[in-house]
Amino acid sequence: MSESFAELFEASLAAGQSMQPGSLVKAVVLEVKTDVVIVDAGLKSEGVIPIDEFRSEDGEITVAAGDEVEVALETVEDGFGETKFSKEKAERIRTWDRLTKAFEDSEIVIGTMTGKVKGGYTVDIGAVRAFLPGSLVDVRPVRDTAYLEGKPLEFKIIKLDKLRNNVVVSRREVLEAEYSAERDSLLATLQEGVVLKGVVKNLVEYGAFVDLGGIDGLLHITDMSWKRVKDPSEVVTVGEEIEVKVLKYDRERRRVSLGLKQLGEDPWVDIARRYPEKTRLFGKVTNITDYGSFVEIEAGVEGLVHVSEMDWTNKNVNPGKVVTIGDEVEVMILDIDEERRRISLGMKQCVPNPWEEFAQNHQKGDRVFGTIKSITDFGVFIGLDGGIDGLVHLSDLSWNEVGEDAVRKYTKGQDVEATVLAIDAERERISLGVKQLQSDPLAQFMAENTRGDKVMGKVKEVDARGAAIILAEGVEGYIKANDLARERVDDATTILSVGDDLEASFVGIDRKSRIVQLSVRVKEIQDEEETVAEYSRNATTGKTSLGDLLKEKMGGDSN
């Protein structure tokens, strides 16, 4: 197409034809104006082309006066108008010619990915825009194509329809052809343990696919670094060239597992020797869960601070309220399991133990003051110094009342005084008592009376089976109906009434219920035995008769 337009035009006339729009010719640039470029194609009048067809992507003018350009005829001057040419249309015609030849000969074409559309991507090949289906970008699905965009890439044309302006290309066919020879060579020498160079092709949630040259390998997220990795992008980027180690190779399935962290030393080796139990050190909080927080104590080594090891007094504390990701915290090594790669850490162990402090500052019998934190079915918890609690069991609330009744007198938030009964710092338990603030009335009664002694009391309650007797403040006795007299008594109410005074013998005690057991029957036997004994003594001296003694005991008169 080196002939001038005039020559072509004359040749077409000689052949009985006319130049048709779309014909390609050579033209010389005469002038570059602000809006058009004037060219000479050998006609009586010059041709015009819009200036924008000669601008680069940066907006620069790419042509100057005297340049020869190939253009396509759009309209022929007819005496009333002007001849118009198009540089862009010429480029498109030339591109279509190249694409047609490449398609027919199965040749590779060079193009650039320029954008994303439904189902795939657009590819610019010269002046023609082609379509690249998403499934044909690579031999494996690619989630992020950023590393491919804007770069010259090789494609195979798999569909061409000039009339519909439709071109479909495939990059996968090019790669498969390239990989075939490389893959065979690589697979012949590939084995576990070798170190290879590869290019990161694609990132997925569970790792990255690395192009080893003919075959892809999976670099799992757990094999990227010895430390915790949340997202593969923290370690590698698409298009990056990296060295990896082959961890596993399945020849039948052609699957390759790769490792990046295995190229460095394993920080877990001899970890127990470096960090003996009870070692205190500082670490960085890397993750927070419902059951605790993970703390990195050195690069690639994390330990768990379980929620129960965060605070001495709150076993169910919310970890997120104690620490935040990125915090530097002091921890203590509690346990190391090298085989399972687990380290148990503690935070509370790095601050004084309030239970031990309480044990050092208090002893049994000390009086303490506190506020009721909670009331349960089995007792009352009282807040003590250091944020710890002590328990007053129901049985230690009152000497005189059962616990269920005594606890009704207490409310949450009430200030109370109690006595320390026992301290078990190891089990984090402190037993307190309220009733122990006063002496035990039953113990006092026992100290003043022994079994067999006669005691006085007042009837508190009475029914057919027996009667409850008040012996002293805080001391209660009980007498059964059959113990009210030596003769058989079937109904105690026939003998006693509420408020009656009663003298009886102290015959026993039920320590569990703290009830003193009484008996009038035993008392009468004792009285009789005492009378007989006294008579025997006086009979030897001749002072009196048995009748006189009985009258004296009964307070009677001989008359």
C-alpha positions as CSV (number, residue, x, y, z in Angstrom):
1,M,0.0,0.0,0.0
2,S,2.8,2.4,-0.9
3,E,1.0,3.8,-3.9
4,S,-0.5,7.3,-3.7
5,F,-4.2,7.8,-3.5
6,A,-4.2,9.3,-7.0
7,E,-2.5,6.2,-8.4
8,L,-4.9,3.9,-6.6
9,F,-7.8,6.1,-7.7
10,E,-6.7,6.0,-11.4
11,A,-6.1,2.3,-11.2
12,S,-9.6,1.7,-9.9
13,L,-11.1,3.8,-12.6
14,A,-9.1,1.9,-15.2
15,A,-10.5,-1.3,-13.7
16,G,-13.9,0.1,-13.8
17,Q,-14.1,0.4,-10.1
18,S,-14.3,3.2,-7.6
19,M,-12.4,3.6,-4.3
20,Q,-14.6,2.3,-1.5
21,P,-14.6,3.7,2.1
22,G,-12.3,1.6,4.2
23,S,-9.5,1.4,1.6
24,L,-6.0,1.8,3.0
25,V,-3.6,4.4,1.6
26,K,-0.4,6.2,2.5
27,A,-0.5,9.9,3.2
28,V,1.9,12.7,4.1
29,V,1.2,15.0,7.0
30,L,1.1,18.6,5.7
31,E,0.0,20.4,8.8
32,V,-1.0,19.7,12.4
33,K,-3.7,22.1,13.7
34,T,-5.4,22.3,17.0
35,D,-8.3,20.2,16.0
36,V,-7.3,18.4,12.8
37,V,-4.4,17.0,10.9
38,I,-4.1,17.9,7.2
39,V,-2.7,15.2,5.0
40,D,-1.9,14.8,1.3
41,A,-2.9,11.6,-0.3
42,G,-2.3,12.8,-3.9
43,L,-5.7,14.2,-4.6
44,K,-6.6,17.7,-5.9
45,S,-7.6,18.6,-2.3
46,E,-6.1,17.6,1.0
47,G,-7.7,15.3,3.4
48,V,-8.5,15.9,7.1
49,I,-8.2,13.7,10.2
50,P,-9.4,14.6,13.7
51,I,-6.4,15.5,15.9
52,D,-7.6,13.2,18.7
53,E,-6.7,10.2,16.6
54,F,-3.0,11.1,16.9
55,R,-3.0,11.6,20.7
56,S,-1.3,9.1,23.0
57,E,-2.7,7.8,26.3
58,D,-1.0,10.8,28.0
59,G,-2.6,13.2,25.6
60,E,0.6,14.0,23.6
61,I,0.4,14.6,19.9
62,T,2.3,11.7,18.2
63,V,2.6,13.1,14.6
64,A,4.4,16.1,13.0
65,A,4.5,17.7,9.5
66,G,6.3,15.5,7.0
67,D,5.4,12.2,8.6
68,E,4.0,9.5,6.5
69,V,0.9,7.8,7.9
70,E,-1.3,5.0,6.8
71,V,-5.0,6.0,6.8
72,A,-8.3,4.6,5.8
73,L,-10.7,6.4,3.4
74,E,-14.0,7.4,4.9
75,T,-15.5,9.9,2.3
76,V,-14.3,11.0,-1.1
77,E,-14.4,14.8,-2.1
78,D,-17.2,15.2,-4.6
79,G,-16.8,18.9,-5.4
80,F,-18.9,20.1,-2.6
81,G,-17.2,18.5,0.5
82,E,-13.9,17.4,1.6
83,T,-12.0,14.1,1.6
84,K,-11.9,12.5,5.1
85,F,-9.5,9.9,6.3
86,S,-9.2,7.9,9.6
87,K,-6.0,6.8,11.2
88,E,-7.8,4.7,13.9
89,K,-9.9,2.9,11.3
90,A,-6.7,2.0,9.4
91,E,-5.2,0.6,12.5
92,R,-8.3,-1.4,13.1
93,I,-8.3,-2.8,9.6
94,R,-4.6,-3.8,10.0
95,T,-5.3,-5.3,13.4
96,W,-8.2,-7.4,12.1
97,D,-5.9,-8.6,9.3
98,R,-3.3,-9.7,11.8
99,L,-5.9,-11.3,14.1
100,T,-7.5,-13.2,11.1
101,K,-4.1,-14.6,10.1
102,A,-3.2,-15.5,13.8
103,F,-6.5,-17.2,14.2
104,E,-6.1,-19.2,11.0
105,D,-2.5,-20.2,11.8
106,S,-3.1,-20.7,15.6
107,E,-0.4,-18.1,16.3
108,I,0.0,-16.1,19.6
109,V,-1.0,-12.5,19.8
110,I,0.1,-9.8,22.3
111,G,-2.5,-7.9,24.3
112,T,-3.1,-6.0,27.5
113,M,-5.8,-6.6,30.1
114,T,-7.6,-3.3,30.5
115,G,-10.7,-3.9,32.6
116,K,-13.2,-6.3,34.2
117,V,-16.6,-7.1,32.6
118,K,-19.3,-9.6,33.3
119,G,-17.9,-13.1,33.0
120,G,-14.3,-12.0,32.3
121,Y,-12.0,-9.2,31.3
122,T,-11.3,-6.9,28.3
123,V,-8.1,-7.2,26.4
124,D,-6.7,-4.6,24.0
125,I,-4.9,-6.1,21.0
126,G,-3.8,-3.1,18.9
127,A,-6.9,-1.2,18.0
128,V,-9.3,-4.1,18.7
129,R,-10.9,-5.0,22.0
130,A,-11.2,-8.7,22.8
131,F,-12.9,-10.6,25.5
132,L,-11.1,-12.9,27.9
133,P,-13.4,-15.3,29.9
134,G,-12.5,-15.5,33.6
135,S,-12.0,-19.2,33.4
136,L,-9.3,-18.8,30.7
137,V,-7.1,-16.3,32.5
138,D,-4.9,-19.0,34.0
139,V,-4.6,-22.8,34.4
140,R,-6.2,-22.3,37.9
141,P,-8.9,-19.9,38.9
142,V,-7.6,-16.5,39.7
143,R,-9.3,-14.3,42.2
144,D,-7.1,-11.2,41.9
145,T,-5.7,-10.3,38.4
146,A,-4.1,-7.0,39.5
147,Y,-0.6,-8.5,38.9
148,L,-1.6,-9.1,35.2
149,E,-3.3,-5.9,34.3
150,G,-1.4,-3.3,32.3
151,K,1.3,-5.8,31.2
152,P,1.8,-7.2,27.7
153,L,0.5,-10.8,27.8
154,E,0.4,-13.6,25.3
155,F,-3.0,-15.0,24.1
156,K,-4.5,-17.5,21.8
157,I,-7.5,-16.5,19.7
158,I,-10.3,-19.1,20.2
159,K,-13.1,-17.2,18.4
160,L,-13.2,-14.5,15.7
161,D,-16.2,-12.8,14.1
162,K,-15.3,-9.7,12.2
163,L,-18.8,-8.8,11.2
164,R,-20.0,-8.8,14.8
165,N,-16.7,-7.3,16.0
166,N,-16.3,-10.2,18.4
167,V,-12.9,-11.6,19.4
168,V,-12.5,-14.2,22.3
169,V,-9.0,-15.0,23.6
170,S,-7.4,-17.4,26.0
171,R,-4.3,-17.0,28.1
172,R,-4.7,-20.5,29.6
173,E,-4.0,-22.2,26.3
174,V,-0.7,-20.3,26.0
175,L,0.3,-21.2,29.6
176,E,-0.7,-24.9,29.2
177,A,1.5,-25.1,26.1
178,E,4.4,-23.4,27.8
179,Y,4.0,-25.4,31.0
180,S,3.8,-28.7,29.2
181,A,7.6,-29.0,28.6
182,E,8.5,-27.2,31.8
183,R,6.1,-29.4,33.8
184,D,7.6,-32.6,32.4
185,S,11.1,-31.5,33.3
186,L,10.1,-30.3,36.8
187,L,8.0,-33.4,37.6
188,A,11.0,-35.6,36.7
189,T,13.2,-34.0,39.4
190,L,10.6,-32.8,41.9
191,Q,10.9,-34.4,45.4
192,E,10.1,-33.6,49.0
193,G,12.7,-31.4,50.7
194,V,13.9,-29.4,47.7
195,V,13.9,-25.6,47.7
196,L,12.5,-23.9,44.6
197,K,11.8,-20.5,43.3
198,G,8.2,-19.6,42.3
199,V,5.9,-16.7,41.6
200,V,2.8,-16.1,43.7
201,K,-0.2,-16.5,41.3
202,N,-3.2,-16.3,43.5
203,L,-4.3,-15.7,47.1
204,V,-7.1,-17.7,48.7
205,E,-8.5,-17.7,52.2
206,Y,-6.5,-20.8,53.1
207,G,-3.1,-19.8,51.5
208,A,-1.5,-19.0,48.2
209,F,-0.9,-20.8,44.9
210,V,2.7,-20.5,43.7
211,D,3.8,-21.1,40.1
212,L,6.9,-23.2,40.2
213,G,7.3,-23.2,36.4
214,G,5.0,-25.7,34.8
215,I,3.1,-26.7,37.9
216,D,1.4,-24.9,40.8
217,G,2.0,-25.6,44.4
218,L,-0.2,-24.7,47.4
219,L,1.5,-22.7,50.2
220,H,-1.0,-23.3,53.1
221,I,-1.5,-20.4,55.5
222,T,-0.2,-22.5,58.4
223,D,3.1,-23.0,56.5
224,M,3.7,-19.4,55.7
225,S,5.1,-18.4,59.1
226,W,5.8,-19.8,62.5
227,K,3.7,-17.0,64.0
228,R,-0.1,-16.8,63.6
229,V,-1.2,-15.6,60.2
230,K,-4.8,-14.3,59.7
231,D,-4.6,-13.5,56.0
232,P,-2.1,-14.7,53.4
233,S,-1.6,-11.1,52.2
234,E,0.3,-10.5,55.5
235,V,3.1,-12.6,54.2
236,V,3.1,-12.7,50.4
237,T,1.7,-10.7,47.5
238,V,0.5,-11.7,44.0
239,G,3.3,-11.5,41.5
240,E,6.0,-11.8,44.2
241,E,8.9,-14.2,43.5
242,I,9.6,-16.3,46.6
243,E,11.6,-19.3,47.7
244,V,9.6,-22.3,49.0
245,K,10.3,-25.8,50.3
246,V,8.5,-28.8,48.9
247,L,6.8,-30.4,51.9
248,K,4.8,-33.1,50.1
249,Y,4.4,-34.2,46.5
250,D,1.6,-36.5,45.3
251,R,2.8,-37.8,41.9
252,E,-0.5,-39.4,41.0
253,R,-2.6,-36.4,41.7
254,R,0.2,-34.0,40.8
255,R,-0.3,-32.0,44.0
256,V,2.5,-30.1,45.6
257,S,2.4,-28.8,49.2
258,L,4.9,-26.0,49.9
259,G,6.3,-24.4,53.0
260,L,7.8,-21.0,53.6
261,K,8.4,-21.1,57.3
262,Q,10.4,-24.3,57.0
263,L,13.2,-22.3,55.4
264,G,13.9,-20.8,58.8
265,E,14.7,-22.4,62.2
266,D,11.8,-23.8,64.2
267,P,11.4,-21.5,67.2
268,W,9.7,-24.4,69.1
269,V,12.9,-26.4,69.3
270,D,14.2,-26.4,72.9
271,I,11.4,-24.0,73.9
272,A,11.1,-25.6,77.4
273,R,14.8,-25.2,78.1
274,R,14.6,-21.5,77.1
275,Y,11.5,-20.9,79.2
276,P,11.4,-22.9,82.4
277,E,8.1,-23.0,84.3
278,K,7.4,-19.9,86.4
279,T,9.5,-17.7,84.1
280,R,8.1,-14.2,83.9
281,L,8.4,-12.3,80.7
282,F,6.7,-9.7,78.5
283,G,4.7,-10.6,75.3
284,K,2.3,-9.0,72.8
285,V,-1.4,-9.9,72.6
286,T,-2.1,-11.2,69.1
287,N,-5.6,-12.6,69.4
288,I,-8.6,-12.6,71.8
289,T,-11.2,-15.3,72.1
290,D,-14.1,-16.1,74.4
291,Y,-11.8,-18.5,76.4
292,G,-8.7,-16.3,76.7
293,S,-6.1,-14.4,74.8
294,F,-3.0,-15.4,72.8
295,V,0.3,-13.8,73.6
296,E,3.4,-13.9,71.4
297,I,6.5,-14.3,73.6
298,E,8.9,-14.4,70.7
299,A,8.6,-14.5,66.9
300,G,6.6,-17.5,65.9
301,V,5.8,-18.6,69.5
302,E,2.4,-17.9,71.1
303,G,0.9,-19.1,74.3
304,L,-2.6,-19.0,75.7
305,V,-3.6,-17.1,78.7
306,H,-6.8,-18.9,79.7
307,V,-9.6,-16.8,81.0
308,S,-9.2,-18.5,84.4
309,E,-5.6,-17.3,84.6
310,M,-6.3,-13.6,83.9
311,D,-7.7,-12.4,87.2
312,W,-7.5,-13.8,90.7
313,T,-11.0,-12.9,91.7
314,N,-13.1,-13.1,88.5
315,K,-12.8,-16.5,86.9
316,N,-15.3,-15.7,84.1
317,V,-13.9,-12.3,83.2
318,N,-14.4,-11.1,79.6
319,P,-10.9,-11.3,78.0
320,G,-11.7,-8.3,75.8
321,K,-12.2,-6.2,78.9
322,V,-8.8,-7.1,80.3
323,V,-6.5,-6.8,77.2
324,T,-6.7,-5.6,73.6
325,I,-4.8,-6.8,70.5
326,G,-1.3,-5.2,70.4
327,D,-1.0,-4.8,74.2
328,E,2.3,-5.6,75.8
329,V,1.6,-7.7,78.9
330,E,3.6,-9.5,81.5
331,V,2.9,-13.3,81.7
332,M,4.2,-16.3,83.5
333,I,5.1,-19.7,81.9
334,L,2.7,-22.2,83.5
335,D,3.2,-25.2,81.3
336,I,4.9,-26.1,77.9
337,D,3.8,-29.0,75.7
338,E,6.5,-29.2,73.0
339,E,5.0,-32.1,71.2
340,R,1.6,-30.4,70.8
341,R,3.2,-27.0,70.5
342,R,1.1,-25.5,73.3
343,I,2.1,-23.1,76.0
344,S,-0.1,-22.2,79.0
345,L,0.5,-18.7,80.3
346,G,-0.8,-16.8,83.3
347,M,-1.3,-13.1,83.9
348,K,-2.6,-13.1,87.4
349,Q,0.5,-14.9,88.6
350,C,2.5,-11.7,87.9
351,V,0.6,-9.7,90.6
352,P,0.2,-10.5,94.3
353,N,-2.2,-13.3,95.2
354,P,-4.9,-11.7,97.3
355,W,-5.8,-15.1,98.9
356,E,-2.2,-15.5,100.1
357,E,-2.0,-11.9,101.3
358,F,-5.2,-12.5,103.3
359,A,-3.7,-15.6,104.8
360,Q,-0.5,-13.8,105.8
361,N,-2.4,-10.9,107.4
362,H,-5.2,-12.8,109.1
363,Q,-5.6,-15.9,111.3
364,K,-8.5,-17.9,112.7
365,G,-10.6,-15.9,115.2
366,D,-9.8,-12.5,113.6
367,R,-12.8,-10.2,113.1
368,V,-13.3,-8.7,109.6
369,F,-15.7,-6.3,108.1
370,G,-17.2,-6.4,104.6
371,T,-20.2,-5.9,102.4
372,I,-22.5,-8.7,101.3
373,K,-21.8,-9.5,97.7
374,S,-24.4,-12.2,97.2
375,I,-26.8,-14.5,99.0
376,T,-27.1,-18.1,97.9
377,D,-28.9,-21.2,99.0
378,F,-26.0,-22.3,101.1
379,G,-24.8,-19.0,102.6
380,V,-23.7,-15.4,102.3
381,F,-20.6,-14.1,100.4
382,I,-18.9,-11.2,102.0
383,G,-16.4,-9.0,100.1
384,L,-13.0,-8.7,101.8
385,D,-9.9,-6.7,101.2
386,G,-8.1,-7.5,97.9
387,G,-11.3,-8.1,96.0
388,I,-11.8,-11.6,97.4
389,D,-14.9,-13.1,99.0
390,G,-15.5,-15.0,102.2
391,L,-18.4,-17.4,102.8
392,V,-20.6,-17.4,105.8
393,H,-22.4,-20.8,105.7
394,L,-26.1,-20.9,106.7
395,S,-25.1,-22.9,109.7
396,D,-22.8,-20.1,110.9
397,L,-25.3,-17.3,110.8
398,S,-27.1,-17.9,114.2
399,W,-26.8,-20.0,117.3
400,N,-30.6,-19.9,117.9
401,E,-32.2,-20.0,114.4
402,V,-31.9,-22.4,111.5
403,G,-29.9,-21.0,108.6
404,E,-32.9,-20.7,106.3
405,D,-34.6,-18.4,108.7
406,A,-31.5,-16.5,109.8
407,V,-30.5,-15.6,106.2
408,R,-33.7,-13.7,105.7
409,K,-32.4,-11.0,107.9
410,Y,-29.6,-10.2,105.4
411,T,-29.6,-8.2,102.2
412,K,-27.1,-7.7,99.4
413,G,-25.0,-4.6,100.0
414,Q,-25.4,-4.8,103.8
415,D,-22.3,-4.2,105.9
416,V,-21.6,-7.0,108.3
417,E,-18.9,-8.1,110.8
418,A,-17.8,-11.7,110.9
419,T,-15.1,-14.0,112.4
420,V,-12.5,-15.9,110.4
421,L,-13.1,-19.6,110.9
422,A,-10.7,-21.0,108.3
423,I,-8.4,-19.9,105.5
424,D,-7.4,-22.1,102.6
425,A,-5.3,-19.9,100.2
426,E,-4.5,-22.8,97.9
427,R,-8.2,-23.6,97.2
428,E,-9.1,-19.9,97.4
429,R,-11.6,-20.4,100.2
430,I,-12.2,-18.3,103.3
431,S,-14.8,-19.5,105.8
432,L,-16.4,-16.9,108.0
433,G,-18.9,-17.0,110.9
434,V,-21.4,-14.4,112.3
435,K,-22.7,-16.4,115.2
436,Q,-19.1,-16.9,116.4
437,L,-19.0,-13.2,117.3
438,Q,-20.9,-14.2,120.5
439,S,-20.3,-17.1,122.8
440,D,-22.2,-20.3,122.2
441,P,-25.1,-20.4,124.7
442,L,-25.3,-24.1,124.4
443,A,-21.6,-24.4,125.2
444,Q,-22.2,-22.2,128.2
445,F,-25.1,-24.4,129.3
446,M,-22.9,-27.5,129.0
447,A,-20.2,-25.9,131.0
448,E,-22.6,-25.2,133.8
449,N,-24.6,-28.4,133.7
450,T,-23.7,-32.1,133.4
451,R,-25.8,-35.1,132.6
452,G,-28.1,-36.0,135.5
453,D,-28.3,-32.4,136.7
454,K,-31.8,-31.1,137.4
455,V,-32.7,-28.0,135.4
456,M,-35.5,-25.5,135.3
457,G,-37.3,-24.3,132.2
458,K,-40.5,-22.9,130.8
459,V,-42.8,-24.6,128.3
460,K,-42.5,-23.0,124.9
461,E,-44.6,-25.3,122.8
462,V,-46.6,-28.5,123.6
463,D,-48.4,-31.2,121.7
464,A,-49.4,-34.8,122.3
465,R,-45.9,-36.1,121.7
466,G,-44.0,-33.8,123.9
467,A,-43.0,-30.2,124.8
468,A,-40.3,-27.7,123.8
469,I,-38.7,-26.1,126.9
470,I,-36.8,-22.9,127.1
471,L,-33.8,-23.5,129.5
472,A,-31.9,-20.3,128.9
473,E,-31.5,-17.7,126.2
474,G,-30.4,-19.5,123.1
475,V,-30.8,-22.9,124.8
476,E,-33.8,-25.1,124.1
477,G,-34.8,-28.5,125.5
478,Y,-37.3,-31.2,124.6
479,I,-39.2,-33.7,126.7
480,K,-41.2,-36.5,125.3
481,A,-44.6,-37.4,126.6
482,N,-43.5,-40.7,128.0
483,D,-40.7,-38.9,130.0
484,L,-43.2,-36.6,131.8
485,A,-43.9,-39.1,134.6
486,R,-43.1,-42.6,135.8
487,E,-46.6,-43.6,134.9
488,R,-47.5,-43.8,131.1
489,V,-48.5,-40.5,129.6
490,D,-50.1,-40.7,126.1
491,D,-50.8,-36.9,125.7
492,A,-48.4,-34.3,127.0
493,T,-51.1,-31.6,126.8
494,T,-53.0,-33.3,129.6
495,I,-50.0,-32.5,131.9
496,L,-48.4,-29.3,130.5
497,S,-49.4,-26.0,129.1
498,V,-47.5,-23.2,127.4
499,G,-45.9,-21.0,130.0
500,D,-45.7,-23.7,132.7
501,D,-42.5,-24.0,134.7
502,L,-40.9,-27.4,134.6
503,E,-38.1,-29.1,136.5
504,A,-36.5,-32.1,134.8
505,S,-33.3,-34.0,134.6
506,F,-30.7,-33.2,131.8
507,V,-30.3,-36.7,130.3
508,G,-28.6,-35.9,126.9
509,I,-28.1,-33.6,123.9
510,D,-28.6,-33.8,120.2
511,R,-25.6,-31.9,118.9
512,K,-26.8,-31.7,115.3
513,S,-30.1,-30.1,116.3
514,R,-28.6,-28.5,119.4
515,I,-31.6,-29.7,121.5
516,V,-31.2,-30.7,125.2
517,Q,-33.0,-33.9,126.1
518,L,-35.0,-33.7,129.4
519,S,-36.9,-36.2,131.5
520,V,-39.2,-35.8,134.5
521,R,-39.4,-39.6,134.9
522,V,-35.6,-39.8,135.5
523,K,-35.8,-36.8,137.9
524,E,-38.5,-38.6,140.0
525,I,-36.3,-41.7,140.1
526,Q,-33.4,-39.6,141.1
527,D,-35.5,-37.9,143.8
528,E,-36.6,-41.3,145.1
529,E,-33.0,-42.6,145.1
530,E,-31.8,-39.5,146.9
531,T,-34.6,-39.9,149.5
532,V,-33.7,-43.6,150.1
533,A,-30.1,-42.7,150.4
534,E,-30.7,-40.0,152.9
535,Y,-32.9,-42.3,155.0
536,S,-30.2,-44.9,155.0
537,R,-27.8,-42.3,156.3
538,N,-30.1,-41.1,159.0
539,A,-31.3,-44.6,160.0
540,T,-27.8,-45.4,161.1
541,T,-27.9,-42.3,163.4
542,G,-31.5,-42.8,164.5
543,K,-32.4,-39.3,163.8
544,T,-35.7,-39.8,161.9
545,S,-38.1,-42.3,160.3
546,L,-38.6,-42.9,156.6
547,G,-42.0,-41.4,156.8
548,D,-40.6,-38.2,158.2
549,L,-38.1,-38.0,155.4
550,L,-40.8,-38.5,152.7
551,K,-42.9,-35.8,154.3
552,E,-39.9,-33.5,154.4
553,K,-39.1,-34.2,150.7
554,M,-42.8,-33.7,149.7
555,G,-43.0,-30.6,151.9
556,G,-45.9,-32.2,153.7
557,D,-47.0,-32.5,157.3
558,S,-47.2,-35.6,159.4
559,N,-50.5,-34.5,160.7
